[in-house]
Structure formats: structure tokens, C-alpha cells
């Protein structure tokens, strides 16, 4: 089972007047909480506020990395439009109100692409065609935007903003291995695309498994588990989740 993470957690500046509403902040916290990443890069990762000259999102010493949210553009649009919105008033109180449903079509619907499902059926040749093609279907347009992100000439941490669980609260001992195999099957063509075009840059991927971030390194187009970091150890993520509880 999986569900997309809530808008306050994933959409930058979604909560008005909350300066912490930026997923890049807890990506930095994740890297700093990962024992394996700290072994590779002992200096603390720091978010780089000014990116006017194509700087990376975060640095550990001279090592820079960019964060890329890889949910489809259509799904992020739907999340932003349909989710309850929040703002913090001048007294520090949280105010909730309706989303922007008036921007939907007359049927009050929006078609979205689930990136993992779209990619699962596509080969590397399909991705090359989509990247250079015209007159694409809706899901193919989402895939092309994703491919453009993969072409970023920097080390990348790809963040797939979904939470994976098993049904009926069943959490098998090999659950992370099952998740890894499922992600590998869905994203392998994308990994091949990235390594073909930019083999000199490192690529990492993270998503949520229950309440933990699972962090992978992609080597030879294969997901290699690095760490599992509890979300509660990433203070910004823990803070932004409060809006989900308020909305229930």
C-alpha cells in the first residue's frame, strides 16, 4: 500500500508564514542523520540558500548535491489544489481553509500520473522517444519532466514523496527488501537513462517506509540500501507532519 505525502510536507511554501515549509530542509537533516552518508562525507551537510548561480542545494565541504522531488507534475498539482490549506496568523495560531478546487475543470476532477506505475511499463528506448517527442500523452509529459530532472549535471538525491506500508498493519521482517525490489522494478529504466547520459554523477533515492526514510544509493543501475532514518529524527519533517494531524 502507498499514499502520497501531504501537501505541507512536500509543496514548498504551501503553509503561509511558515518558514520551515520546504522539503529541502529535511532532506538535509536526512543526510546528516544517515550514518553511511556521514561516513562518505564527514562534514555536516548545510543547505545553500543562494542558488542564483546554479549552486547545489546542499554542501558537505566541497561536495554538493541537489534535491529533486520526483512525483509527477500532475500529481503535485492535484495535491496542491485539493489539499486543505493552512496559514499561521500574526499570533502564531494555525488557520485552516479549503483548497483551490475552483481551478479544476467543470467535473471537479484532475487526471494524475503515478510515476512508479508509468515508468514500470517503459523501456530505455521508450524514455528516449518521450524525451525527444512531440504530441505526447498526459502521462508521457509527466515522464518527460522527470527525465529533464534526471539530466541535471549534479549529484542528485531523488525524493519520491510516498509512504509505503503493508495492508492490515502486517510488517514482515523482509519488508524493506520487498520495497527495494518493487522500486527497482519501477525505476530501473530511469536509472539506466541517468547513467547513460550522466555516468559521472552520483544518484541517491529516498522514500518513506512506514515512518522511516529509506535511503538508497544507485550503483550500476541497482538500488543499494544505505540507511533507514526515523522521520522523527528529522525535525523539519516532524514539524510539517503536524498539519496532517490538524486536518484529520
C-alpha positions in Angstrom: 0.0 0.0 0.0 1.2 3.5 -0.6 -0.1 7.1 -0.3 1.4 10.3 -1.4 2.7 12.5 1.4 0.6 15.6 2.3 1.0 19.0 0.7 2.5 20.8 3.7 5.3 18.1 3.7 6.1 18.3 0.0 4.9 21.6 -1.6 7.3 24.4 -0.9 5.7 27.4 0.9 2.3 25.6 1.0 1.7 26.8 4.5 1.7 30.6 4.5 4.0 32.3 7.0 5.7 29.0 7.9 9.4 29.5 7.0 10.1 25.8 7.5 7.7 24.7 4.7 10.4 23.4 2.4 11.2 19.7 1.9 14.8 20.6 1.1 15.3 21.3 4.8 14.5 17.8 5.9 16.4 16.3 3.1 19.5 18.0 4.6 18.5 16.6 8.0 18.2 13.1 6.5 21.7 13.2 5.0 23.1 14.4 8.3 21.3 11.6 10.2 22.5 8.9 7.8 25.5 7.1 9.3 26.5 5.8 5.9 26.3 9.2 4.2 28.3 10.8 7.1 30.9 8.1 6.6 31.2 9.1 2.9 31.0 12.9 3.7 32.1 13.5 7.3 31.4 17.3 7.2 27.9 18.3 8.1 25.6 19.0 5.1 24.4 22.6 5.0 21.5 24.0 3.0 22.7 26.6 0.5 20.2 29.4 0.5 21.5 31.3 -2.5 21.3 29.3 -5.7 21.4 32.1 -8.2 24.4 30.8 -10.0 23.4 27.1 -10.3 24.9 26.2 -6.9 23.8 22.9 -5.4 21.0 22.7 -2.8 23.4 21.5 0.0 27.1 21.0 0.6 29.3 18.9 2.8 32.6 20.7 2.4 33.2 20.9 -1.3 30.8 18.1 -2.1 27.5 19.4 -3.5 24.1 17.6 -4.0 20.8 18.7 -5.5 17.4 17.5 -4.3 14.7 16.6 -6.8 11.1 15.8 -6.0 10.2 13.1 -8.5 6.4 12.8 -8.1 4.7 13.7 -11.3 3.9 17.3 -12.0 0.2 16.4 -12.4 0.1 14.6 -9.0 1.8 17.5 -7.3 -0.7 19.9 -8.9 -3.6 17.8 -7.7 -2.1 17.6 -4.2 -1.7 21.4 -4.1 -5.2 22.2 -5.4 -7.2 19.6 -3.5 -5.5 19.7 -0.1 -6.7 21.8 2.8 -4.6 24.9 3.1 -3.1 26.5 6.2 -1.6 29.7 7.3 0.0 31.0 10.6 -1.5 34.2 11.7 0.3 37.1 13.5 -0.5 35.5 16.9 1.0 32.2 15.9 -2.3 30.3 15.5 -2.8 27.9 12.6 -5.8 28.6 10.4 -7.1 26.0 8.0 -9.3 26.6 5.0 -10.4 25.0 1.7 -8.1 24.2 -1.2 -8.3 25.8 -4.6 -10.9 23.5 -6.1 -12.2 26.4 -8.3 -9.2 25.9 -10.5 -10.3 22.4 -11.5 -12.4 21.6 -14.6 -16.2 21.6 -14.6 -16.2 17.9 -13.4 -14.1 18.9 -10.4 -11.6 16.3 -11.5 -7.9 16.2 -12.4 -6.0 13.3 -14.1 -2.7 12.4 -12.4 0.2 10.2 -13.2 1.6 7.8 -10.6 5.3 8.0 -11.7 6.3 4.5 -10.5 3.4 2.9 -12.4 4.0 4.9 -15.6 7.7 4.1 -15.6 7.2 0.4 -14.9 5.9 -0.2 -18.4 8.6 1.9 -20.2 11.9 0.7 -21.6 15.0 2.9 -22.0 14.1 3.3 -25.7 10.7 4.5 -24.7 12.2 7.1 -22.4 14.5 8.3 -25.2 11.4 8.6 -27.5 9.4 10.5 -24.9 12.3 12.9 -24.2 12.6 14.0 -27.8 9.0 13.5 -28.9 6.1 15.8 -29.5 2.3 15.3 -29.2 2.8 13.3 -26.0 0.0 11.9 -23.9 -0.5 13.4 -20.4 1.5 10.7 -18.6 4.3 11.0 -21.1 4.5 14.7 -20.5 5.0 14.0 -16.8 7.7 11.4 -17.6 9.5 13.9 -19.8 9.6 16.5 -17.0 11.0 13.7 -14.8 13.7 12.9 -17.4 14.7 16.6 -17.5 15.3 16.4 -13.8 17.5 13.3 -14.3 19.6 15.3 -16.7 20.7 17.7 -14.0 24.5 17.8 -14.1 25.0 17.4 -10.4 24.9 14.7 -7.8 21.2 14.0 -7.0 19.1 12.9 -4.2 15.7 11.9 -5.7 12.8 12.1 -3.3 9.8 10.0 -4.1 7.2 11.5 -1.7 5.2 8.4 -1.0 4.7 6.4 2.2 4.8 2.6 1.7 3.1 0.2 4.1 1.7 -3.3 4.1 -2.0 -4.0 4.3 -3.6 -4.9 7.6 -0.7 -3.5 9.6 1.4 -6.5 8.5 5.1 -5.6 8.6 7.2 -8.6 7.5 10.8 -8.9 8.6 11.9 -8.6 5.0 9.7 -5.6 4.2 12.5 -3.3 3.2 13.8 -5.9 0.8 10.3 -6.2 -0.8 10.1 -2.5 -1.1 13.5 -2.3 -2.7 12.6 -4.9 -5.3 9.3 -3.0 -6.1 11.1 0.3 -6.5 13.9 -1.3 -8.6 11.3 -2.8 -10.9 9.5 0.5 -11.3 12.5 2.8 -11.8 15.2 0.7 -13.4 14.7 2.3 -16.9 15.1 5.7 -15.3 18.3 4.6 -13.6 19.6 3.4 -16.9 18.7 6.7 -18.5 20.5 8.7 -15.9 23.7 6.5 -16.0 23.7 6.6 -19.8 23.6 10.4 -20.1 25.4 11.4 -16.9 27.6 8.5 -15.7 30.0 10.8 -13.8 27.4 11.9 -11.2 26.2 10.1 -8.2 22.5 9.4 -7.7 20.6 8.6 -4.5 16.9 7.9 -3.9 14.7 8.1 -0.8 11.1 7.4 0.1 9.1 6.6 3.2 8.6 3.1 4.6 6.1 3.5 7.5 7.6 6.3 9.5 11.2 5.9 8.3 13.1 7.4 5.4 14.8 4.6 3.5 17.9 5.9 1.7 19.4 4.1 -1.3 22.4 4.7 -3.5 22.1 3.8 -7.1 25.1 1.9 -8.4 25.2 0.1 -11.8 21.5 0.8 -12.1 20.7 -1.1 -8.9 19.3 0.2 -5.6 21.7 -0.3 -2.7 20.2 0.3 0.7 22.3 2.7 2.7 20.2 3.5 5.8 16.8 3.8 7.4 16.3 7.0 9.3 13.2 7.6 11.5 11.3 10.6 10.4 11.1 11.8 14.0 14.8 12.4 13.8 14.3 14.9 11.0 12.9 17.9 13.0 11.5 19.8 9.9 9.7 16.7 8.6 8.3 16.1 12.1 7.1 19.7 12.3 5.4 19.7 8.9 3.5 16.5 9.7 1.6 18.4 12.3 -0.6 19.8 9.6 -1.7 16.4 8.6 -2.9 15.7 12.2 -4.7 19.1 12.3 -6.6 18.3 9.1 -7.9 14.9 10.4 
